[in-house]
């Protein structure tokens, strides 16, 4: 099936552990990008990788993702949570996810969302050069990271995602500090239950 006959789907992956206003800003930018293109947006919670272990159970991860999607103005865009990586029993690699989703959904043309820091390190990933040169992608500039050379199908998505990290959010949760300033309303409600 030719790409122009496929339905475009924007895939925004990440740990979202828990999601912050930075994640919300990126997801909103994905929705804003998708709407005029009549594309869908899939939120893809990542599984543990060789370089990053995620020690939160599946149900809590899905609740985080659901709360994040509720904090975004979706208008006519269908936003769904895709569990391909969470359902795996082995450590994940982006290349495996790309190939698996392409095989499962030949009717879709995927556009992948990556931070500039990820694009910069991509050549060191399994099949990283292939990913950079082949994938349609939206690249989010991260403060403090120089924008790396982009692949031929990459577009920079200009947004202000802020400096709100999940690491900082987890620190504030543990130390019982205020955190409502770095999360959306639905994420806040979930974290204060």
C-alpha positions as CSV (number, residue, x, y, z in Angstrom):
1,X,0.0,0.0,0.0
2,X,1.4,3.4,-0.9
3,X,2.1,5.9,1.9
4,X,-0.4,8.4,0.4
5,X,-3.2,5.8,0.6
6,X,-2.4,5.0,4.2
7,X,-3.9,6.7,7.3
8,X,-1.2,8.8,9.0
9,X,-0.6,8.0,12.7
10,X,1.7,10.0,14.9
11,X,3.4,7.9,17.5
12,X,4.6,9.6,20.7
13,X,6.5,7.1,22.8
14,X,8.1,7.5,26.3
15,X,8.2,6.3,29.8
16,X,5.5,8.8,31.0
17,X,6.5,7.9,34.6
18,X,4.6,10.0,35.6
19,X,3.8,12.4,32.8
20,X,4.5,16.1,33.3
21,X,3.4,19.3,31.6
22,X,6.4,18.8,29.2
23,X,4.8,15.5,28.0
24,X,1.4,17.3,27.8
25,X,2.9,20.1,25.7
26,X,4.4,17.6,23.3
27,X,1.3,15.5,23.1
28,X,-0.8,18.7,22.4
29,X,1.7,19.6,19.6
30,X,1.2,16.2,18.1
31,X,-2.6,16.6,18.2
32,X,-2.2,20.1,16.7
33,X,0.0,18.6,13.9
34,X,-2.4,15.7,13.3
35,X,-5.7,17.6,13.1
36,X,-5.3,19.3,9.7
37,X,-3.8,16.1,8.3
38,X,-6.7,14.0,9.6
39,X,-4.2,11.8,11.4
40,X,-4.5,9.8,14.6
41,X,-2.1,10.1,17.5
42,X,-0.9,7.0,19.5
43,X,0.7,7.4,22.9
44,X,3.2,4.5,23.2
45,X,4.4,3.8,26.8
46,X,7.8,2.3,26.5
47,X,8.9,-0.9,28.0
48,X,12.2,-1.4,29.8
49,X,15.3,-1.1,27.6
50,X,18.9,-2.1,28.1
51,X,19.7,1.5,29.1
52,X,16.5,2.2,31.1
53,X,14.5,0.1,33.5
54,X,11.0,1.2,34.3
55,X,9.9,-0.3,37.6
56,X,6.2,0.7,37.5
57,X,3.4,-1.9,36.9
58,X,1.5,-2.0,33.7
59,X,-1.8,-0.8,35.1
60,X,-0.3,2.3,36.7
61,X,1.5,3.1,33.4
62,X,-1.7,2.9,31.5
63,X,-3.5,5.1,34.1
64,X,-0.7,7.7,33.7
65,X,-1.2,7.6,29.9
66,X,-5.0,7.9,30.2
67,X,-4.7,10.9,32.5
68,X,-2.2,12.5,30.1
69,X,-4.6,12.1,27.2
70,X,-7.4,13.7,29.2
71,X,-5.2,16.7,29.9
72,X,-4.9,17.4,26.1
73,X,-7.4,19.2,23.9
74,X,-8.1,16.6,21.3
75,X,-10.8,18.2,19.2
76,X,-11.3,15.9,16.1
77,X,-8.2,13.9,16.6
78,X,-8.4,10.3,17.9
79,X,-5.8,9.8,20.6
80,X,-5.2,6.2,21.7
81,X,-2.8,4.4,24.0
82,X,-0.9,1.7,22.1
83,X,0.5,-1.1,24.4
84,X,2.8,-3.0,22.0
85,X,5.9,-2.4,24.0
86,X,4.2,-2.9,27.4
87,X,3.0,-6.3,26.2
88,X,6.5,-7.5,25.4
89,X,8.2,-10.0,27.6
90,X,11.7,-8.9,26.5
91,X,13.7,-5.7,26.6
92,X,12.6,-3.3,23.9
93,X,14.4,-1.7,20.9
94,X,12.9,1.0,18.8
95,X,13.7,-0.9,15.6
96,X,11.7,-3.9,16.8
97,X,8.7,-1.7,17.6
98,X,8.8,0.0,14.2
99,X,9.0,-3.3,12.3
100,X,6.2,-4.8,14.5
101,X,3.8,-1.9,14.1
102,X,4.5,-1.7,10.3
103,X,3.7,-5.4,10.0
104,X,0.6,-5.2,12.1
105,X,-0.8,-2.1,10.5
106,X,0.1,-1.9,6.8
107,X,-2.8,0.5,6.3
108,X,-1.1,3.1,8.4
109,X,1.8,5.5,7.7
110,X,3.6,6.2,10.9
111,X,5.3,9.4,11.9
112,X,7.5,9.0,15.0
113,X,8.1,11.7,17.6
114,X,11.7,11.9,19.0
115,X,13.5,14.4,21.2
116,X,16.6,16.0,19.6
117,X,18.7,14.2,22.2
118,X,17.3,10.9,21.0
119,X,18.0,11.7,17.4
120,X,21.5,12.7,18.3
121,X,22.2,9.3,19.9
122,X,20.2,7.3,17.3
123,X,23.3,6.2,15.3
124,X,24.3,4.2,18.4
125,X,21.0,2.3,18.6
126,X,20.3,-1.1,17.0
127,X,19.7,-0.2,13.3
128,X,19.9,3.5,14.3
129,X,21.2,4.8,11.0
130,X,18.3,3.0,9.2
131,X,15.8,4.5,11.7
132,X,17.2,8.1,11.1
133,X,17.3,7.7,7.4
134,X,14.0,5.9,6.9
135,X,11.5,7.0,9.5
136,X,9.1,9.9,9.0
137,X,9.6,11.8,12.3
138,X,8.8,14.9,14.2
139,X,11.8,16.1,16.2
140,X,11.3,18.0,19.5
141,X,14.2,20.4,20.4
142,X,15.3,19.9,24.0
143,X,16.9,22.8,25.8
144,X,20.6,22.3,26.2
145,X,20.8,19.9,23.3
146,X,22.2,21.0,19.9
147,X,19.9,20.0,17.1
148,X,21.6,17.1,15.4
149,X,21.6,16.4,11.6
150,X,18.1,15.2,10.8
151,X,17.1,12.4,8.4
152,X,15.5,13.2,5.1
153,X,11.9,12.6,6.4
154,X,12.3,14.6,9.7
155,X,10.6,17.8,10.6
156,X,11.4,19.9,13.6
157,X,8.3,20.5,15.7
158,X,8.7,23.9,17.4
159,X,7.2,23.9,20.9
160,X,8.0,25.0,24.3
161,X,7.8,21.8,26.3
162,X,9.5,23.4,29.4
163,X,11.9,21.7,31.7
164,X,9.5,19.6,33.7
165,X,11.0,16.1,34.0
166,X,9.5,13.0,35.4
167,X,12.6,12.6,37.6
168,X,11.9,15.9,39.2
169,X,8.2,15.0,39.7
170,X,9.1,11.7,41.3
171,X,11.6,13.5,43.6
172,X,8.8,16.0,44.7
173,X,6.4,13.1,45.3
174,X,8.8,11.3,47.5
175,X,9.7,14.5,49.5
176,X,6.0,15.5,49.6
177,X,6.7,18.8,47.9
178,X,4.1,20.7,45.9
179,X,3.9,19.4,42.3
180,X,0.7,20.8,40.8
181,X,2.7,23.4,38.8
182,X,4.4,20.6,36.7
183,X,1.5,18.3,35.9
184,X,-1.9,18.6,34.2
185,X,-5.1,18.5,36.2
186,X,-6.0,14.8,35.5
187,X,-2.5,13.6,36.2
188,X,-2.6,15.6,39.4
189,X,-5.9,14.1,40.4
190,X,-4.5,10.6,39.7
191,X,-1.4,11.2,41.8
192,X,-3.3,12.6,44.8
193,X,-5.9,9.8,45.0
